[in-house]
């Protein structure tokens, strides 16, 4: 019976830590996402302005190609991520819930 209590305490700690870390990560992610969105938006507008007036020539197809390469890399890493998720399901579930709540509050 003691092993059951130990297992439940371990899962409880894992779930609590997951929720707290998820909340903090979600809150911070929203704050960072706002700053990154503004910086990227201004950067793209400056590129478009400079391209329009002929100061620089932007090869937009190369920028799209970089995004496609990044998606290919993410796709290749999928199997190792799936294994990690299955091994840490209680913590990941509560982390996700905490992240969503923290993101909404941020």
N, CA, C and O atoms as a GROMACS GRO file, in nm:
protein
  424
    1UNK      N    1   0.082  -0.119   0.000
    1UNK     CA    2   0.000   0.000   0.000
    1UNK      C    3   0.086   0.126   0.000
    1UNK      O    4   0.046   0.229  -0.054
    2UNK      N    5   0.203   0.119   0.060
    2UNK     CA    6   0.292   0.235   0.066
    2UNK      C    7   0.343   0.273  -0.073
    2UNK      O    8   0.365   0.391  -0.101
    3UNK      N    9   0.361   0.174  -0.159
    3UNK     CA   10   0.406   0.204  -0.295
    3UNK      C   11   0.302   0.284  -0.371
    3UNK      O   12   0.337   0.368  -0.454
    4UNK      N   13   0.172   0.260  -0.343
    4UNK     CA   14   0.064   0.334  -0.408
    4UNK      C   15   0.065   0.480  -0.364
    4UNK      O   16   0.048   0.570  -0.445
    5UNK      N   17   0.084   0.501  -0.235
    5UNK     CA   18   0.090   0.638  -0.183
    5UNK      C   19   0.210   0.712  -0.244
    5UNK      O   20   0.199   0.827  -0.285
    6UNK      N   21   0.324   0.643  -0.248
    6UNK     CA   22   0.443   0.704  -0.308
    6UNK      C   23   0.420   0.738  -0.455
    6UNK      O   24   0.462   0.844  -0.502
    7UNK      N   25   0.354   0.649  -0.526
    7UNK     CA   26   0.328   0.673  -0.668
    7UNK      C   27   0.232   0.790  -0.686
    7UNK      O   28   0.253   0.874  -0.774
    8UNK      N   29   0.129   0.798  -0.604
    8UNK     CA   30   0.034   0.909  -0.614
    8UNK      C   31   0.098   1.042  -0.577
    8UNK      O   32   0.069   1.145  -0.639
    9UNK      N   33   0.184   1.041  -0.477
    9UNK     CA   34   0.256   1.164  -0.440
    9UNK      C   35   0.346   1.208  -0.555
    9UNK      O   36   0.353   1.326  -0.587
   10UNK      N   37   0.414   1.113  -0.616
   10UNK     CA   38   0.502   1.145  -0.730
   10UNK      C   39   0.425   1.206  -0.847
   10UNK      O   40   0.468   1.303  -0.908
   11UNK      N   41   0.310   1.146  -0.878
   11UNK     CA   42   0.228   1.198  -0.987
   11UNK      C   43   0.173   1.335  -0.951
   11UNK      O   44   0.167   1.424  -1.035
   12UNK      N   45   0.132   1.353  -0.825
   12UNK     CA   46   0.081   1.482  -0.780
   12UNK      C   47   0.185   1.592  -0.791
   12UNK      O   48   0.156   1.703  -0.836
   13UNK      N   49   0.307   1.562  -0.750
   13UNK     CA   50   0.416   1.659  -0.761
   13UNK      C   51   0.444   1.691  -0.907
   13UNK      O   52   0.462   1.807  -0.944
   14UNK      N   53   0.446   1.588  -0.990
   14UNK     CA   54   0.472   1.607  -1.132
   14UNK      C   55   0.363   1.694  -1.195
   14UNK      O   56   0.393   1.783  -1.274
   15UNK      N   57   0.237   1.670  -1.159
   15UNK     CA   58   0.128   1.748  -1.216
   15UNK      C   59   0.129   1.891  -1.165
   15UNK      O   60   0.104   1.984  -1.242
   16UNK      N   61   0.157   1.911  -1.037
   16UNK     CA   62   0.162   2.047  -0.982
   16UNK      C   63   0.275   2.127  -1.046
   16UNK      O   64   0.256   2.242  -1.086
   17UNK      N   65   0.391   2.066  -1.055
   17UNK     CA   66   0.505   2.134  -1.116
   17UNK      C   67   0.475   2.165  -1.262
   17UNK      O   68   0.511   2.272  -1.312
   18UNK      N   69   0.412   2.074  -1.331
   18UNK     CA   70   0.378   2.096  -1.471
   18UNK      C   71   0.284   2.214  -1.489
   18UNK      O   72   0.302   2.295  -1.580
   19UNK      N   73   0.183   2.223  -1.402
   19UNK     CA   74   0.087   2.333  -1.412
   19UNK      C   75   0.154   2.467  -1.384
   19UNK      O   76   0.133   2.564  -1.457
   20UNK      N   77   0.234   2.473  -1.278
   20UNK     CA   78   0.300   2.599  -1.243
   20UNK      C   79   0.396   2.642  -1.353
   20UNK      O   80   0.397   2.759  -1.392
   21UNK      N   81   0.477   2.550  -1.402
   21UNK     CA   82   0.570   2.584  -1.509
   21UNK      C   83   0.496   2.625  -1.636
   21UNK      O   84   0.537   2.718  -1.705
   22UNK      N   85   0.386   2.556  -1.666
   22UNK     CA   86   0.306   2.591  -1.783
   22UNK      C   87   0.246   2.728  -1.773
   22UNK      O   88   0.245   2.804  -1.870
   23UNK      N   89   0.193   2.763  -1.655
   23UNK     CA   90   0.134   2.895  -1.634
   23UNK      C   91   0.239   3.004  -1.655
   23UNK      O   92   0.215   3.101  -1.727
   24UNK      N   93   0.355   2.986  -1.593
   24UNK     CA   94   0.462   3.086  -1.607
   24UNK      C   95   0.511   3.096  -1.751
   24UNK      O   96   0.536   3.206  -1.801
   25UNK      N   97   0.524   2.982  -1.818
   25UNK     CA   98   0.569   2.984  -1.957
   25UNK      C   99   0.465   3.050  -2.047
   25UNK      O  100   0.501   3.126  -2.137
   26UNK      N  101   0.339   3.022  -2.025
   26UNK     CA  102   0.233   3.083  -2.106
   26UNK      C  103   0.226   3.232  -2.087
   26UNK      O  104   0.210   3.307  -2.184
   27UNK      N  105   0.238   3.276  -1.963
   27UNK     CA  106   0.235   3.419  -1.933
   27UNK      C  107   0.352   3.490  -2.002
   27UNK      O  108   0.334   3.593  -2.066
   28UNK      N  109   0.470   3.433  -1.988
   28UNK     CA  110   0.589   3.492  -2.050
   28UNK      C  111   0.581   3.486  -2.202
   28UNK      O  112   0.621   3.581  -2.270
   29UNK      N  113   0.529   3.376  -2.256
   29UNK     CA  114   0.521   3.360  -2.402
   29UNK      C  115   0.433   3.468  -2.464
   29UNK      O  116   0.464   3.519  -2.571
   30UNK      N  117   0.324   3.502  -2.397
   30UNK     CA  118   0.236   3.604  -2.452
   30UNK      C  119   0.306   3.740  -2.453
   30UNK      O  120   0.295   3.815  -2.550
   31UNK      N  121   0.377   3.771  -2.346
   31UNK     CA  122   0.450   3.897  -2.340
   31UNK      C  123   0.558   3.902  -2.448
   31UNK      O  124   0.573   4.003  -2.517
   32UNK      N  125   0.633   3.795  -2.463
   32UNK     CA  126   0.739   3.789  -2.563
   32UNK      C  127   0.681   3.791  -2.704
   32UNK      O  128   0.736   3.855  -2.793
   33UNK      N  129   0.570   3.721  -2.725
   33UNK     CA  130   0.507   3.715  -2.857
   33UNK      C  131   0.463   3.853  -2.904
   33UNK      O  132   0.473   3.885  -3.023
   34UNK      N  133   0.415   3.934  -2.812
   34UNK     CA  134   0.374   4.070  -2.850
   34UNK      C  135   0.494   4.151  -2.898
   34UNK      O  136   0.486   4.219  -3.000
   35UNK      N  137   0.604   4.143  -2.826
   35UNK     CA  138   0.724   4.217  -2.864
   35UNK      C  139   0.779   4.166  -2.998
   35UNK      O  140   0.814   4.245  -3.085
   36UNK      N  141   0.785   4.034  -3.012
   36UNK     CA  142   0.837   3.974  -3.137
   36UNK      C  143   0.748   4.012  -3.255
   36UNK      O  144   0.800   4.041  -3.363
   37UNK      N  145   0.618   4.013  -3.237
   37UNK     CA  146   0.526   4.048  -3.346
   37UNK      C  147   0.548   4.192  -3.391
   37UNK      O  148   0.548   4.221  -3.510
   38UNK      N  149   0.567   4.282  -3.296
   38UNK     CA  150   0.591   4.422  -3.331
   38UNK      C  151   0.724   4.437  -3.404
   38UNK      O  152   0.732   4.505  -3.507
   39UNK      N  153   0.829   4.375  -3.352
   39UNK     CA  154   0.962   4.386  -3.413
   39UNK      C  155   0.962   4.328  -3.555
   39UNK      O  156   1.013   4.390  -3.648
   40UNK      N  157   0.903   4.208  -3.571
   40UNK     CA  158   0.897   4.148  -3.704
   40UNK      C  159   0.812   4.230  -3.800
   40UNK      O  160   0.847   4.244  -3.917
   41UNK      N  161   0.702   4.283  -3.752
   41UNK     CA  162   0.616   4.366  -3.836
   41UNK      C  163   0.688   4.490  -3.885
   41UNK      O  164   0.681   4.524  -4.003
   42UNK      N  165   0.758   4.558  -3.794
   42UNK     CA  166   0.834   4.678  -3.833
   42UNK      C  167   0.945   4.640  -3.930
   42UNK      O  168   0.969   4.711  -4.027
   43UNK      N  169   1.013   4.529  -3.904
   43UNK     CA  170   1.121   4.484  -3.992
   43UNK      C  171   1.070   4.458  -4.134
   43UNK      O  172   1.132   4.500  -4.231
   44UNK      N  173   0.958   4.389  -4.145
   44UNK     CA  174   0.902   4.358  -4.277
   44UNK      C  175   0.855   4.486  -4.347
   44UNK      O  176   0.873   4.501  -4.467
   45UNK      N  177   0.795   4.578  -4.271
   45UNK     CA  178   0.754   4.705  -4.331
   45UNK      C  179   0.873   4.785  -4.382
   45UNK      O  180   0.865   4.845  -4.489
   46UNK      N  181   0.983   4.786  -4.307
   46UNK     CA  182   1.104   4.855  -4.352
   46UNK      C  183   1.159   4.789  -4.478
   46UNK      O  184   1.199   4.858  -4.571
   47UNK      N  185   1.161   4.656  -4.481
   47UNK     CA  186   1.206   4.586  -4.602
   47UNK      C  187   1.119   4.621  -4.722
   47UNK      O  188   1.170   4.644  -4.832
   48UNK      N  189   0.988   4.623  -4.701
   48UNK     CA  190   0.898   4.656  -4.812
   48UNK      C  191   0.919   4.800  -4.858
   48UNK      O  192   0.917   4.827  -4.978
   49UNK      N  193   0.938   4.891  -4.766
   49UNK     CA  194   0.962   5.032  -4.799
   49UNK      C  195   1.091   5.047  -4.880
   49UNK      O  196   1.092   5.112  -4.984
   50UNK      N  197   1.199   4.986  -4.832
   50UNK     CA  198   1.327   4.995  -4.902
   50UNK      C  199   1.322   4.927  -5.038
   50UNK      O  200   1.384   4.974  -5.133
   51UNK      N  201   1.250   4.818  -5.048
   51UNK     CA  202   1.234   4.748  -5.175
   51UNK      C  203   1.152   4.832  -5.273
   51UNK      O  204   1.184   4.836  -5.391
   52UNK      N  205   1.049   4.898  -5.224
   52UNK     CA  206   0.962   4.980  -5.309
   52UNK      C  207   1.039   5.096  -5.373
   52UNK      O  208   1.020   5.126  -5.490
   53UNK      N  209   1.125   5.159  -5.295
   53UNK     CA  210   1.202   5.273  -5.346
   53UNK      C  211   1.332   5.232  -5.414
   53UNK      O  212   1.410   5.318  -5.454
   54UNK      N  213   1.356   5.103  -5.429
   54UNK     CA  214   1.471   5.054  -5.503
   54UNK      C  215   1.603   5.065  -5.430
   54UNK      O  216   1.709   5.052  -5.491
   55UNK      N  217   1.599   5.090  -5.302
   55UNK     CA  218   1.723   5.101  -5.224
   55UNK      C  219   1.787   4.963  -5.208
   55UNK      O  220   1.909   4.949  -5.216
   56UNK      N  221   1.704   4.864  -5.187
   56UNK     CA  222   1.750   4.726  -5.180
   56UNK      C  223   1.657   4.641  -5.267
   56UNK      O  224   1.546   4.682  -5.302
   57UNK      N  225   1.703   4.523  -5.299
   57UNK     CA  226   1.620   4.427  -5.371
   57UNK      C  227   1.601   4.306  -5.279
   57UNK      O  228   1.697   4.240  -5.240
   58UNK      N  229   1.477   4.279  -5.247
   58UNK     CA  230   1.445   4.168  -5.158
   58UNK      C  231   1.397   4.051  -5.242
   58UNK      O  232   1.304   4.064  -5.321
   59UNK      N  233   1.461   3.938  -5.225
   59UNK     CA  234   1.419   3.816  -5.294
   59UNK      C  235   1.325   3.740  -5.200
   59UNK      O  236   1.368   3.658  -5.119
   60UNK      N  237   1.197   3.771  -5.212
   60UNK     CA  238   1.097   3.718  -5.119
   60UNK      C  239   1.088   3.566  -5.126
   60UNK      O  240   1.055   3.502  -5.025
   61UNK      N  241   1.115   3.507  -5.242
   61UNK     CA  242   1.105   3.360  -5.254
   61UNK      C  243   1.208   3.290  -5.166
   61UNK      O  244   1.184   3.178  -5.121
   62UNK      N  245   1.322   3.355  -5.140
   62UNK     CA  246   1.422   3.296  -5.050
   62UNK      C  247   1.372   3.295  -4.905
   62UNK      O  248   1.398   3.200  -4.831
   63UNK      N  249   1.299   3.399  -4.866
   63UNK     CA  250   1.244   3.403  -4.731
   63UNK      C  251   1.141   3.291  -4.712
   63UNK      O  252   1.136   3.228  -4.606
   64UNK      N  253   1.060   3.268  -4.814
   64UNK     CA  254   0.961   3.159  -4.807
   64UNK      C  255   1.034   3.025  -4.799
   64UNK      O  256   0.990   2.936  -4.727
   65UNK      N  257   1.144   3.010  -4.873
   65UNK     CA  258   1.222   2.887  -4.869
   65UNK      C  259   1.277   2.857  -4.730
   65UNK      O  260   1.285   2.741  -4.691
   66UNK      N  261   1.316   2.961  -4.655
   66UNK     CA  262   1.366   2.941  -4.519
   66UNK      C  263   1.256   2.883  -4.430
   66UNK      O  264   1.282   2.795  -4.347
   67UNK      N  265   1.134   2.931  -4.447
   67UNK     CA  266   1.023   2.878  -4.370
   67UNK      C  267   0.996   2.732  -4.401
   67UNK      O  268   0.966   2.654  -4.312
   68UNK      N  269   1.006   2.696  -4.528
   68UNK     CA  270   0.984   2.557  -4.567
   68UNK      C  271   1.092   2.466  -4.511
   68UNK      O  272   1.062   2.353  -4.472
   69UNK      N  273   1.216   2.513  -4.506
   69UNK     CA  274   1.324   2.433  -4.448
   69UNK      C  275   1.299   2.410  -4.298
   69UNK      O  276   1.321   2.301  -4.246
   70UNK      N  277   1.254   2.514  -4.230
   70UNK     CA  278   1.227   2.502  -4.087
   70UNK      C  279   1.115   2.400  -4.062
   70UNK      O  280   1.124   2.320  -3.969
   71UNK      N  281   1.012   2.402  -4.144
   71UNK     CA  282   0.902   2.306  -4.129
   71UNK      C  283   0.950   2.164  -4.154
   71UNK      O  284   0.906   2.070  -4.087
   72UNK      N  285   1.040   2.147  -4.250
   72UNK     CA  286   1.096   2.014  -4.275
   72UNK      C  287   1.175   1.961  -4.157
   72UNK      O  288   1.167   1.843  -4.124
   73UNK      N  289   1.253   2.048  -4.092
   73UNK     CA  290   1.330   2.008  -3.975
   73UNK      C  291   1.236   1.968  -3.861
   73UNK      O  292   1.259   1.867  -3.794
   74UNK      N  293   1.131   2.047  -3.839
   74UNK     CA  294   1.035   2.017  -3.733
   74UNK      C  295   0.968   1.883  -3.759
   74UNK      O  296   0.948   1.804  -3.666
   75UNK      N  297   0.934   1.856  -3.883
   75UNK     CA  298   0.870   1.730  -3.920
   75UNK      C  299   0.963   1.612  -3.894
   75UNK      O  300   0.917   1.505  -3.852
   76UNK      N  301   1.093   1.630  -3.919
   76UNK     CA  302   1.190   1.522  -3.896
   76UNK      C  303   1.206   1.489  -3.748
   76UNK      O  304   1.240   1.376  -3.713
   77UNK      N  305   1.183   1.587  -3.660
   77UNK     CA  306   1.200   1.567  -3.517
   77UNK      C  307   1.075   1.509  -3.450
   77UNK      O  308   1.076   1.483  -3.330
   78UNK      N  309   0.969   1.487  -3.526
   78UNK     CA  310   0.840   1.446  -3.471
   78UNK      C  311   0.842   1.318  -3.390
   78UNK      O  312   0.773   1.311  -3.288
   79UNK      N  313   0.917   1.217  -3.430
   79UNK     CA  314   0.913   1.089  -3.360
   79UNK      C  315   0.974   1.100  -3.221
   79UNK      O  316   0.921   1.040  -3.127
   80UNK      N  317   1.082   1.174  -3.206
   80UNK     CA  318   1.143   1.186  -3.073
   80UNK      C  319   1.052   1.267  -2.981
   80UNK      O  320   1.048   1.240  -2.861
   81UNK      N  321   0.982   1.364  -3.034
   81UNK     CA  322   0.889   1.443  -2.953
   81UNK      C  323   0.772   1.356  -2.907
   81UNK      O  324   0.730   1.365  -2.792
   82UNK      N  325   0.720   1.271  -2.995
   82UNK     CA  326   0.609   1.184  -2.959
   82UNK      C  327   0.648   1.089  -2.846
   82UNK      O  328   0.568   1.066  -2.754
   83UNK      N  329   0.767   1.035  -2.850
   83UNK     CA  330   0.814   0.946  -2.744
   83UNK      C  331   0.824   1.020  -2.612
   83UNK      O  332   0.783   0.968  -2.508
   84UNK      N  333   0.877   1.142  -2.614
   84UNK     CA  334   0.889   1.223  -2.494
   84UNK      C  335   0.752   1.252  -2.434
   84UNK      O  336   0.734   1.244  -2.312
   85UNK      N  337   0.656   1.286  -2.518
   85UNK     CA  338   0.521   1.320  -2.471
   85UNK      C  339   0.458   1.200  -2.402
   85UNK      O  340   0.398   1.214  -2.295
   86UNK      N  341   0.469   1.082  -2.461
   86UNK     CA  342   0.407   0.964  -2.402
   86UNK      C  343   0.469   0.928  -2.268
   86UNK      O  344   0.400   0.879  -2.179
   87UNK      N  345   0.598   0.952  -2.252
   87UNK     CA  346   0.665   0.918  -2.126
   87UNK      C  347   0.633   1.018  -2.016
   87UNK      O  348   0.646   0.984  -1.898
   88UNK      N  349   0.593   1.139  -2.050
   88UNK     CA  350   0.570   1.244  -1.950
   88UNK      C  351   0.428   1.300  -1.959
   88UNK      O  352   0.408   1.420  -1.940
   89UNK      N  353   0.332   1.216  -1.987
   89UNK     CA  354   0.195   1.260  -2.013
   89UNK      C  355   0.131   1.339  -1.898
   89UNK      O  356   0.070   1.442  -1.926
   90UNK      N  357   0.141   1.297  -1.770
   90UNK     CA  358   0.075   1.377  -1.665
   90UNK      C  359   0.129   1.520  -1.658
   90UNK      O  360   0.052   1.616  -1.647
   91UNK      N  361   0.260   1.534  -1.664
   91UNK     CA  362   0.320   1.667  -1.654
   91UNK      C  363   0.288   1.750  -1.777
   91UNK      O  364   0.262   1.870  -1.766
   92UNK      N  365   0.291   1.689  -1.894
   92UNK     CA  366   0.263   1.763  -2.016
   92UNK      C  367   0.118   1.807  -2.021
   92UNK      O  368   0.088   1.917  -2.069
   93UNK      N  369   0.027   1.725  -1.974
   93UNK     CA  370  -0.114   1.762  -1.972
   93UNK      C  371  -0.140   1.883  -1.884
   93UNK      O  372  -0.209   1.976  -1.924
   94UNK      N  373  -0.084   1.880  -1.763
   94UNK     CA  374  -0.104   1.994  -1.673
   94UNK      C  375  -0.024   2.115  -1.718
   94UNK      O  376  -0.066   2.229  -1.697
   95UNK      N  377   0.092   2.091  -1.780
   95UNK     CA  378   0.170   2.202  -1.835
   95UNK      C  379   0.091   2.273  -1.942
   95UNK      O  380   0.088   2.396  -1.947
   96UNK      N  381   0.026   2.196  -2.028
   96UNK     CA  382  -0.055   2.254  -2.136
   96UNK      C  383  -0.170   2.335  -2.080
   96UNK      O  384  -0.198   2.446  -2.127
   97UNK      N  385  -0.238   2.282  -1.980
   97UNK     CA  386  -0.348   2.355  -1.917
   97UNK      C  387  -0.297   2.484  -1.853
   97UNK      O  388  -0.358   2.590  -1.868
   98UNK      N  389  -0.187   2.475  -1.782
   98UNK     CA  390  -0.128   2.594  -1.721
   98UNK      C  391  -0.083   2.695  -1.824
   98UNK      O  392  -0.098   2.816  -1.804
   99UNK      N  393  -0.027   2.646  -1.935
   99UNK     CA  394   0.020   2.735  -2.041
   99UNK      C  395  -0.097   2.813  -2.100
   99UNK      O  396  -0.088   2.934  -2.122
  100UNK      N  397  -0.206   2.744  -2.126
  100UNK     CA  398  -0.324   2.811  -2.184
  100UNK      C  399  -0.378   2.917  -2.089
  100UNK      O  400  -0.410   3.028  -2.131
  101UNK      N  401  -0.389   2.883  -1.961
  101UNK     CA  402  -0.440   2.979  -1.863
  101UNK      C  403  -0.344   3.097  -1.848
  101UNK      O  404  -0.387   3.212  -1.843
  102UNK      N  405  -0.214   3.068  -1.842
  102UNK     CA  406  -0.114   3.176  -1.831
  102UNK      C  407  -0.113   3.265  -1.955
  102UNK      O  408  -0.096   3.386  -1.944
  103UNK      N  409  -0.131   3.205  -2.071
  103UNK     CA  410  -0.134   3.281  -2.197
  103UNK      C  411  -0.254   3.374  -2.199
  103UNK      O  412  -0.245   3.488  -2.244
  104UNK      N  413  -0.368   3.326  -2.150
  104UNK     CA  414  -0.488   3.410  -2.146
  104UNK      C  415  -0.471   3.525  -2.046
  104UNK      O  416  -0.517   3.636  -2.072
  105UNK      N  417  -0.407   3.499  -1.933
  105UNK     CA  418  -0.388   3.602  -1.832
  105UNK      C  419  -0.282   3.704  -1.872
  105UNK      O  420  -0.290   3.820  -1.832
  106UNK      N  421  -0.183   3.662  -1.952
  106UNK     CA  422  -0.072   3.751  -1.991
  106UNK      C  423  -0.111   3.852  -2.083
  106UNK      O  424  -0.029   3.934  -2.124
   0.00000   0.00000   0.00000
